[in-house]
Amino acid sequence: RQREKRGWVEHRENGVWFCLDVTRCMFSSGNVTERMRIGNQQAKDETVVDLYAGIGYFTLPLLVKAGVKMVHACEWNPRSVEGLRCGLIRNKISPDRCVIYEGDNALTAPLLANCAQRVSL
């Protein structure tokens, strides 16, 4: 479990858990109002592409609070992907609701053309 490793922290904000290794990733506390706005979207049963998912800044509020059906989360930083995976588990998100695409968006984004109602940049 990542959160038992040295440097790993869990942060709860607006009912959503975020996980990250503070020695390798940053948490953007300045986006708190945007994360809250995203979580309050009327997006039930929608599919979303998050092109810069990070540790799940918008992916997790969309899944936990907005009730989206599916998020295609794109991220190239393996440390952030590890935090996102931890956050999905911590928030009890079913694995079939979030697919993570690791790597360069120039390569992964074209695979997701025309699959979503929303795109987060």
PEZIUR-V725503 format. One line per field, one symbol per residue. burial: + if it has 24 or more other C-alpha atoms within 12 Angstrom, else -. Layout:
burial: ???
This chain:
burial: -------++++-+--++++++----++-------++-++---+---++++++++++++++++++++++++++++++--+++++++++++++-+---++++++--+---+--+---+-+++-
